[in-house]
Structure formats: C-alpha cells, structure tokens
Amino acid sequence: MAFEKKIFKLSSRRIKNLPSLRQLKYLKRLLSQKEKKIIFFLFWLSLISLLGILLSLYFKNSEVQPAYGGIYKEGLVGQPKFINPLLANNDIDLTISNLIFSSLFKYDENNELQPDLANTLPSEINENNKTICLKPNLLWHDGEKLTTADLVFTLELIKKMGPKSLFFEKLKNTQFSIIDKNCFSFQNAELSDLCFGILPQHIWQTLEPIKINQSLYNLKPIGTGPFQFVSLESNKEDGIKNYKLKQNKNYYNQIPYIEQIIFKFYQNFTQAIQALEKKEINGLGHIPQNFKEKVIGFKKIKYYPLNLPYYTAAFFNLNNSLLKDKNVRHALALLTPKEEILNTILGQDGLIMDGPLLPTSKLINPNIKKYEYNPQLAQEILKNAGWENNKKGFLEKNGDILELSLTTIKETDFSKIATLLQQSWQKANIKIKLISIPAEQIQEVIKTRNFQIFLYGILQKVDFNPYFFWHSSQKIFPGLNLTGFNNRRVDELLEKAYYLKDTDMKKKYYDEFQEIIAANIPAIFLYNATYGYFINEKIKGISISQIDHPKDRFRNIENWYIKTKRQFKKK
C-alpha cells in the first residue's frame, strides 16, 4: 500500500513538471531547424497513418449500395402511338406501356409467373377456389385508389373491343365477379391469361370502345407501374422527340432507384448510334448487325446479348395470284441461302429455322420437311410448272412474267437480308422488286396486308400460341395470320391444343401442325437471333439475360441504379 502511494506521488509530480501551453510557445526557439523538420514530418505521418487506419476500418466495415437518383436516357427508332396496354402492339408502345401499367401477374427474369397487383400467387387454383385479392393500398398515378372495379372494367372493355385487342381471344369467355373492393373471383381463365395491363375506370369509362384509340390518354397515360408519365416534347417535322417518365413514389413494390427515364426518338439507327456515341443517350437496343462492331468499340458502353424467342421469316401473301402456286413458293424456298444469311449478315449470331416453332422449343418437330439451298432443283420445278425464259431473260408463263415484290424495313439487318434474297432469287430469272419501308409503317403493312412477300420478325412469348399466327380466324387484322393461310385441319389441331395442359398430347397436335405448314410452304422460316442491348457502364444492377419480348429488358428496372452510397454492413 505504501509502495502504491509512492508511485502515485511520483506520477503526480511528473504531471506537474510537464510544460504548460505558455511554455510550449517557446519550443521553436529551443529546436534546431533539422529537429523542427523531423517533428513536422512525424506529425503528418502520424496524422496520415491515423486517417489511413480509420479509412481502412470504414471500407472494411461498409459496402457500396445503390442510391436513389439519376436519369437514364434511351434511344428508340420510330414513334410511340398507343401507350395503352390494350392497344400497344409494337416494341416502342409495349416497352413504355410496361413501365407505366401493371397487371395481376407477370413473369420474372426466370420466366416464372409472379404476383404483381395480386397479393399472392395462389398455390392452387381449381373450380372451387378461384379467388384473388389485390395488394393493399394500390394507387393510380393521379392518387385515386385502384379497386376490383378497375379489373372488371378493363376485362369488359377488352370484350367490347373484340378482335381489335390482342387479349380478346384468350379472355372472351372469362368472367370476373367482385367480392369486395379488394377481392374477386374468376372463371374460364388460367393465371397466365391474367397478365394484361389494367386501365383506370375513372379515366376511361366515359369513352366509347370505338373511340378508345382517339384518346389523349394514349400518349399521356395514368397507370400504377414503377414509372409515371411526366411530359412529352414534339414538333410537326419530327413528331415526338422526347418522352419523360419519373419514378412512382407510391409504387406498391420496390421503388426504382433511377429517378427519371427519358426516351429519345430517332428516324433511323444512324442517328440513334451517333447519339449513343456522343453520350446524348445511355442505351440503345436491337442494333443491326452492320452497326454492332462499331458500337462495341464505343468507350464505356457495355454489350448485353439477350436471348430472345424471336424468329425471322419471309411470309408469302397467299392471296397473290403468283404465290398461290405452290411450285413458285417451293422454288423460292430452295433458292434461299439460309447458311449464307447466318454467316455473312448475322455473324453466326443465331440458329437456322425450318418451321413455325423455335429450334429450342420442347414442342418442335425435328422430322418436318426441310428445304436446303438447291438452285438446280428450284429451276427444274419452275420449268416443269411451265415457266420459261422470255427474250428479256425473265421467267414467263401464259404471258405473265414471274415478278414479285419483297417488302421489309429499311436500314436494318432485314434490308441486307432482302438484298441477298433478291440476288439469289433473281439468279433463277425471277424478277424481284425490293420495297423498303420505315419502321413506323410496319403496322400499316400488317393491318392492310399490303405486300406480296414480307420479310419480318415474329416474337414467341412464354405462353406462345401458334393459333394467333396460323388459324384462319386470324387472317384479318388485328389477327397475325400474315399469309392468309387457310387449312381446316390446321384449324382443328390448333383449336384442340389451345387450352391443353397435357404437354404430350399438345406436342402430338403440334407435330402434325408443323408437318402441314412445312408441306404447304406459306413462309420461308430463316433464323432465330438474339437481342443486342448496349448500355453505358454507369448503369448498374442489370442482371437479366433471357427475355421474351424487347419490352422485358426492363423486367428488373427497380434494381437498376446510377447513384451509389456507402453504408456500414449489417451484422
């Protein structure tokens, strides 16, 4: 005890003997210049070391996380027309509609059906249990509450629109019964049929169905999706130039990190790619093959090759007098160099197709008749059918020249493929005229069926049903039977397979369907390609690799981010 007291006295004496602040002021006079430099150096070294230790501990115990904010700008070639889920039928309209509107269910990046507006995905739906409830407190972008009345209104509107709506065929027999404002029951539909966008009754109920396509709300929509309409900029010369959306702060799921999305519209890909190079836009999709190498060389631009259930074919208008002749269609099929198209134009970026189902489909029939490149056999078929060369070197029969037009979209891979087809077909002395149209005229061509041969791409969705492309009831727009193909047996097969859940039985019907299509040659099926998506590397959180439609590139848009912040890790 005495020893401890002695130590304490010595320590106290030493503390008392330390220099005061007043005395420290004279320290500079006692130190040499060299000693001052050493002390100065040691001071800053200690300070930097301390900061280094603190920063090291901070970075070790924290992580970079997405932050709210930032603007994403994407270029689109063409013009928006119907930002309305019931009318949208092209890539631009569907893409923007998908960001603004919501459906009861939707598919995730793994192609699994998930609840969207619905509160849960029912584990079992049967005849005695067909009740679905909505998530609580769902709000439209204008602040009004979404209820089951909006669902019933949208379904009834689809039925009143009839074949003008792409959803009509699936939902024409579906019935919704309201239980209360939040729950309803349904009949004559599968869950996958309930993926249509819901419209607000309080906005659309005053319009007659025949006038729905005239409403200003088709370009200034109100929905419930992750983004909401803000404004558009347009002029008489270029149409709509900019279309601005902002994050929906009342969104019922995760609110998107990105604050705004601005779509900029261009007349062609040349203009759009220049904008991407100048950093006027951050993203651009579906770039033609001839531009890809150039864009891949752009600094800070990342390439996302997205697998897409998309195929390209040359569709014959079977109402044309020359193309009604199967011999002519057969010859054109044999004169089509699919391997050359894939290798020289697409850079082997795809798979060759021989029928109306994708090469990767579980329902494909690998034993259907195939038409490999054989110009000699093609000429023999035409000769045997009575086609002879005239004085000008073109095939002629009964005074009629074998002259056909090939319509496609200009300034795309399609235009290159069309030129190659023209050259190949003309080697057999068939006169071919190329017609190139701008992208915004596609729907008019499809609507009027104003073509002889149409080089075009078809998207097969997750729930793809060939009924809509090959059943005779779909010959008139908005049906997508582009060729006008009419075969009673095919109609029967597609009708039998329409609602079938038994995959084996469905495959049996589809096998015969594919055989009939291959034998009749209503189209020349060319290839299945990928969707090339180019985005500035500052856009983070993109994890999708498989899509079913170009609009699906925004499937996980809620996880995309531009801004970041550091936060301490959670224990």
Summary of the structure (lengths in Angstrom):
residues: 571
radius of gyration: 32.8
end to end distance: 46.2
largest distance: 133.4
contacts: 1701
relative contact order: 0.14
helix: 37%
strand: 23%
